[in-house]
């Protein structure tokens, strides 16, 4: 039915992505200095280490600039890679750094902390790009660019596949894929770009009911959960569409079993890295925050997951209030929304106001234009909306446990980009109206949705490179 509404099929959306989204992605890969995408330097080192056979980080004891020796999770590579990917000079007066910094030319241990514990799956394309550069005898800077371009190619392949295989919801998938933030991440070593595209492809596959689609979608969901276990609730997309009286339906329970199998590897992985690899993130000595209920003075030299967990267990209401303040306070919510559209650099280089205004207007226009041809599946929306909220809650709590200073009264760390992988599954909460194929205004609405989407993407293709050139 959707095909009759949009007689051109996926062709226009594929062309728009190839002509507007991917060129901006390539421009950002070349234009943005290495290390000026969030956490890119550490992700680059993971790709280099993977090329050398280090699938995950390991622990070593490191002496820092404050004179304290601490255990750290990291990898062993040539420090020249750290130097070429360093976005900004170290600031030992703010954050302790290894002292002395290892000299380039010989392999040395480099701390990566939480990034050292990530599953290596999404680093494979960049590692292949770096391997090709090594075979060609290129220098570090040229090799890093080739690694970025390999990630762009992987993102493009996943995005094109998602738009080609989707049977509905292409407008939403296209929007997520061409967001400036998504394209910026895709044009870097940060694994979040490929995670967003993988979630889009999983959702696109589930718009059809063929068995191969569901099996491949389950594998993609498993890969995302392996990369970041707090995203486990996105496995809810494997349960829809919910059949009538689903709690007694054998099909539903088979889907539940598949969803559990998709999540299980991520659970095993997080248990392994937590017990064998993960270490606190170092901080200069600080006094515990106001939520600390233990004896004082209480000085800490880094994050402390167990201490944070004790605070939450002593005051269970914080399990709800802290994430709620982080996610839904008006000022914070606006910051997260802007970050989801695009804040470059180290989340300190906003885009021009026109970009945010265009995306806000485009979202409203998309809802109005597509509403005539689509209906909400309320049960599916309730399930997927709950899954999105649970994921956001888990992400916020994970940031409190692993990144926020002990006893702080607010969660430090969540960014708008963390929630982009949740958007594609909302495609599964809508379906074509039964009478849509006989309503000319429905097809007109879909054509206008394509026009709005391409207009916003075209604006980005002009404005974002100019703004980026001024930023750096």
N, C-alpha and C positions, 0 to 999 in steps of 0.2 A: 504493500500500500504506500509506504513511504517513497518507493521508487516511482509510483505514478504521480505523487505530488511533486517530486523533484526529478523531472524527466531526464535531466542531464546526468543524474546519478552523482557519483563522487567527483567527476571530472573537474567541475569548476572549483571545488574546494581543494583538490590536489594541485591545480594550477595556481591558485592563490597562495597556498603554502609554499610551493616551489619558487614562485616569482616574487613573493613579498617577505615571507618568513625566513626562508633559508638564506637569501642574500644578506639580510640584516644579521643573521647568525654568523655568517662568514666575515662580515665587516667587523663585528664585535671581537671575533677571534683574533683579528689582525690589529685592531685599533686599541683594545684595552691592554695596558701593560700587564705582563705576567705577574701574578700575585695580587692583582687589584680586583679580584673576585673573591667573595667570602670564602675564607679557609683554603684558597686554591693552593698555596704553597705546600701545605700538608698533604693535600690530595695528590699533588704532583709527585711527592716523595713516595706515596703509596704505589703509584703507577710505576715509578722507576724500580722500586723494590720488587714489585710483582714480576717485572721483566727479568730481574735477577733471581727469581725463584722464591721470594719471600711472600707467601700468600697472605700472611697476617703479621702484625707486629709482635714484639717480645719485650720482656722487661730487662732493664739494666738500672744500676744506680748511677746517678749523675750529680755532680757538684754544681751548684748554681751560683749566680752572681751575688747572692746574699750570704754565701759561705755555707749553706746548708746542703747536705747530701740527701737526695730523695730518690725513691724508685720511680721510674718513668716507663711508659709503654711507647715504643718507637720502632724504627727500622735502621738497618745498617746499609748506608749508601755513601757515595762520594759527596762530601759537603758542597761541592761545586753546584750541585742541583739545588741545594737550599739557597745558595747565594744568588743564582739566576732567577729563582722563583720568589725571592723575598720582596714583598710588595712595599714594605717600609722598614727602615732600620730598627734594630732591637731597641727596646726602651727598658733597660734593667731597673730604672728608678720606679717603674710602674708594675712590671711583671718580671719575676726572676727568669733569667736565661742561662743556658749552660755556660760555665766559665772555666777555662777559656773556650770560645767557640772553635770547633774542630777546623783545621785548615784544609782547603781543597787539595785534591790530588790523591788522597788515600781514603779508603772507606772508613767510616766512623759511625757510631751510634748517634741518631738524631731523634729526640723525643717528639712524639705526635699526640700522645695522650688518647683521648677518646677516638680520634680518627685512626689511630693505630689498631683499633679493635674491629673496624668495619669488615664485613664480608667482602671478598675481593671481586665479586662478579661484575660490578659496574666499572671497574678499573681496567677491564680487559681491552676495550677499544683503544684507550689512550696508551696502554702498554704496547699494543701492536704498532701504533703510530711511532712510539719511541724506538721500538725494535727496527722498524723500517729506516728510521733516521740513523740508527747505529750502523745498519748494513750499508747505508750510503756514505758513512763517514762524516756526517754533519756535526757541527758543534752543539753545545748545550742549548743555546737560544733557538737555533733553527730546529733542533729536535723537539723542543717544547712546543713550538708552533705547529709542527707536524702532529704531535700528540693532541693538541687542541683540535686540529682539523679532523683527526680521526674520530673524536667525540662528536663533532658537528655531523660527520657522515653517519654515525650510528644514530644520532638523534633524528636526522632527516629520514633515515630508513624506517625507524619506528613510527615517526609521525605520519609519513606517507602511508604506511601499512594501516595505521589506525583509521585514517580518513577513508581509505579504500575499502576496508572491511566493515566499517560501521553501517548499520542499516537505518539508523536514526541518530539524531543528536550531533550531527557533524558540526553544526554551528558552535556548540559549546566546546567540543573537542578542538576545533580550529582555534577558538579564542584562547584556550589554555595553552596550546602549543605555540602561539605567536605572541604571547605576553612578553614584554621586554625582559622581565625577570627570568622567564623560562629560557629565552634565547641567550641571555647573558650566561646563565648557568651551563647551557648546552655548549657554549663557546669557550668553556674552561675545563679544568680537570676536576671540578667539583662534581661528585656523583649525583647530585640532586636533579640535574637536568635530565639525565637518562632515566632516573626514577619517575619523573613526571611523564615522560614519553611512554614508559613501560606501563604506567597506570592507565594512560589514555588508550593504549593498544588493548590492554586487558578488558577495559570497559567496552571498547568497540567490538571485540570478539563476542562478548556476552549479549550484544544486541541481536544475535542469532542463536538458534537453539541446537545447532548441530553438535554432536558429541566432540568432534575434534576442536571446535571452538572453546568449549568449556574446559577441555583438558589442557589446551594451551594457555587459556586464561589462568587456570589454577597454577600452572608452572610459573607464570609471570608474577602472580600474587606472591607465591613462595619466594621468588627472587627478591621482591621488594621487602618482604618481612625479614628475610635474611640480612638484607642491607641495613634495615632499621627496624628492629623488633617492636618499638612502640606503635608501628603502623599495622599491627596484627589485625585490628578490627576491620580493615578494608576487605578482609576475606568475606565480609557480609555480602559483597557484590556477587559472590558465587552462589548465594541462596535465592536470588530473585530471577524471574518473577515468582512471588509466593503463590502457590496453588491454593484453591479454596480449602478451608479447614486444614491448613498446612500441618497443624500439629498431629494429625492422624494420617498424613499422606506419606507413603513410602518414598516418593521421589524427593520430597523435602529432606527427609532424614538421610538419604544417600548424598544429597548436596552438603548437608551438615558434616558428614564424614569426610567428604572431599575438602571442605573448608578447614577442618581440623588438621588433616594431613598437610595442607598448604602452610599452616601456621607452625606446625610442630618443628620443622627444621630451624626456624628462627628462634624458637624457645630453647632448643638444644644449643644453638650457637651463642645466645646471650649468656646462658649458664656457663658455657665453656670459657668465653672471653672474660667474663666477670671474675671467675675464680682463678684463671691462669694468666691473664694478660693485663686487664684494666688496672690503672693506678690513679691516684688523685691528680687533679690539675694543680700545679704549684701556684701559690700566691705569696706575696710579701706578708710577713707576720701581721695578723689582724685579730681584733677582739670579736668574739662571737656576737651576732646580732641580737635584737630584742626578743626573738622567739626562743632563744636558748634558755633552758630551765635548769641546767647543771650548775655546778659551783663556778664562781668567778674569782679571780680573772681566768678567762678561758681563751687562750691564744691558739690559733690554728695557722698552719703553714701551707694550706691548700684546701681544696674541696674535701668533704668527708661524707661519703654516701651513708655510712652507718649512723653518724651523728644526726644527719638530716632525717633519716628514717625514724630514729628515736623521737625526734621532735614531732613528726607527723603522727606517730603511734600514740604519743602522750596526749595529743590534742587532735583527735580524728576529724574535727570540723575543718581543720586546715586543708584536708584532702579535697574539700570542695571550694572553700573560700579563696585559697591562694590561686588555683587555676582560674576561677571565675573572675577575680580581679585582674589577672594577667590577660585574659582573652576578651572580656566584655566591658571593662571600663571604657568609657567613651573615647578618651584620648588614646588609650592603648589600642583600641579596636581600629581607629583611624590610622594609626601608625602601622599596624599589621596589614591593613588593606593597601596602604601605599607601598609597603614592602612586597606585597604579593604582585602588584603591578610592576614595580621596579624601583629599587634604590640600589645604586651601583657602589663600587668601591668596597670599603669595609662597612657597608650599610651606613654610609655617611655622605653619599653623593646622590641627592634626589634628582629626578628628571624634571623637565619643565612642567609647569602646572597644566599646560594644554594636553599633555599626554594623559595625566590622571583624569582630567575632565572628559576627554574623548572615551576613555575606557569606562568611566561611570555611565556616560550617556549611552554607550554601545550596549552595556549590560541591560539597562532599562529598555532600550529599543529591541533587543533580542527577546526579552520576555513578552513585550507587547506584540511583536510581529509573529512569533511562533505560537503564541497562546491560542490562536484560532485553529491551528491544525493539530495541536497536541493536548492530551489530557493527563492529569496526574494519576499515577497509581498510588493511592493513599497508603496502603499497607507497605508497599515497597519504599515509598518516601519516608515513612516512619522508621523503617528498619535502617535504611541507608543514612538518614539524618542522625539517628542515634549512633550508628557506627562512626560517622564523622565527628560527632561530639566526644565520643569515647576516645577516639584517636587524638583529637586535640587535647583532651584532658591528660592522656598518657604522655604526649609529647611535652606538655607543660610540666608535669610531675617529674619526668626524666631530666628536664633541665634544672629543676630544683635540686634533685638528688645528686646530679653529676657535675653541675656547672656553677650553681649559686653558692655564695659564701654561707657558712654555717649560721643558722639562726636568723637569716635575713627575713624581713617581713614582706618581701616581694620576690617574684621569680625573675631571675636574670637570664636572658638568652633567647627566648622564643622570637622568631622572625616570621614575617608574612610568607616567605618562600617555603617554610615548613608545611604549609597547609595546601599548597598547590596540588600535590598528589591526591588529595581528597576530592577535588572538584570533578574529575572525569566520571566517577561512579554515579553521580547524580543523573547522568544520561539515562541510567537504567530505571529511574523513577517516573519516566514519562513514556507515553505510547501514542501513536496516531489515533485521532478520533475516528470512530467507525464510519462517519459520513464525510470524512475530510476529502476523500477523492472526488466527491461530487460538488465540492464547494470551491469555486474559482478563487475566492479571496484567500483560501488557505494556501494554495500554490503561490499566489502573489506575495503572501507574507513570507514564505520561504525564500523567494527570490530577493525580496527586500532585505532579509536577514543576511543573505550572502553579500549584498551590496554594502550593508552597514559594516560587516566583518572585514571586508576587503578595504573599505575606506579607512577604518581605524588602523589596519595593518600598513596601509600605504602611508598614512601620516607618520607612523612610527619609523618607517623606512627612511623618511626624510629628516624627521626631527631628532630621533635618538642618536644617529651618528654625529650630527652637528653638536648636540649636547655632550656626547661622550668625548669628542675631540677637545672641547673646552674644559672638561673635567680633568683630563690628564695631560 
